[in-house]
Amino acid sequence: MSITVFGDSISGNCLKVKWTADRIGVPYRWVETDVLKGESRTPDFMARNPAGQVPLVVLEDGRALAQSNAIILHLAEGSDLIPKDSYERAKMFEWLFWEQYSHEPYVAVARFQMAYLGKARADLNPKIVERGKAALARLEMALEGSPFLVGHDLTLADIALVAYTRVAHEGGFDLADYPAIQRWIVRVEAALGL
């Protein structure tokens, strides 16, 4: 399988795809697509993905697939990144869904607004900050008694959640408040060779 990945290197959602492909040895061509310059909104890009978002993967047969967690699930099919046990696999899905609904909209958005739009922390919507802290507290609690989010091995849940958690400080979240998360980031980065 050889694929083309349209991604922006500043995006955790895009890095999830890169890290998953690298971890399981899927060859790919990376096409840097700068969202700040509107490169995901060109007519050519929109023809491939009408949502105008990265990451976007074009498979060998020409079919396109969007949404980071859908892409990593497709790439990792049959690999050790997806638990064989049905309950553990369901727990991995639980974390993937939670990441997109309860983590990324707050931790990643705070980071984007501060690091790339130049907003001050005080100018962020208080709900973003409050829910970002709640997401990190939830992660901290889950990781206090486990080396990874699902069992004792790296899964797609870890890849998905480490992407923005490791740069949460760029959104004004102090990871010193979350020692279990800090240890987990080190473990995940080591497992991914980052």
C-alpha positions, 0 to 999 in steps of 0.5 A: 500500500502506498498512499498520499497524505495531504497534511499540515505539519502543525496539525496534531490531527495530521501528525496522527496519520504520519505517526501511525503510518510510520509505526506500522510501515505504510509507505506514503507521500506527504503533501504539505498543505498549509491551512493558514494559507488556505491550501485546503480550500482550493478548488482542487483540494475541495474536489477531493474533500468537500469539507476542506480539511486536512488530513486527507489521504488518497489511497493507491486506487484513488479513493479519498479518505478524510477525518484523522481517526477514520484514517488511522483506523483504516491504516492500522487494520490488522496491526498491533495498534488495534486490540484483538480483545473486543472489550479493549478494542471498544475501549480504544474506540471510546477514547477515539470518540472522546478525543474528537468530542471532548479533548480536541475541540478545547485543547487543540483550539486553545493551542491554535488560537494562541500559537497561530492566531496570536490570542492571549490566554485571557482572550480565549473563551472561558468555556474552552479553557474550562473544558480543556482542563476537564479533558486533561484531568480526565486523562490524568485520572485514566493514566494514574494506574495504567501505562497506556490508555487501553491495557499495557500496550500502545494503541491508536487511542494513545496516538490520537490523544498524545497529538495535541496533549503533548503541545497543550502548553502552547494553549496555556495548559500547564502539564506540570499539573498532570504528572501521569500525563507527562510520564505517558507522553514520554512513553508514547513518544518513545514507542513512536520514535519521536 
